[in-house]
Amino acid sequence: MADDNKPAEVRANHDPHGAPPLADGDRVRRAAPPVHTPPPTTRQKAVAILIVVIVVAAIVIGALR
C-alpha cells in the first residue's frame, strides 16, 4: 500500500467496523435538505426592513455631513 512508507502518526486510522472508504474519483455530494425552510414571518420581515432603514439613514446622514 502507499501508506506503508509513512510514519504511524501520519497514516490514516481506519475504523474496521465503519463504512468502507470511497473509491478513487468519487466525491461526497451534499444531499438537498428534505424539508424546505418556511417563509419569513411578519416579525422577521419587520426586523429586516428596520435594519435596511437604519443603514440607509446612516448612509444619507454620512453623505450630508
Secondary structure, DSSP 8 states (H G I E B T S, - for coil): -GGGGS-TTTS----TTS-----TT--------SS------HHHHHHHHHHHHHHHHHHHHHHH-
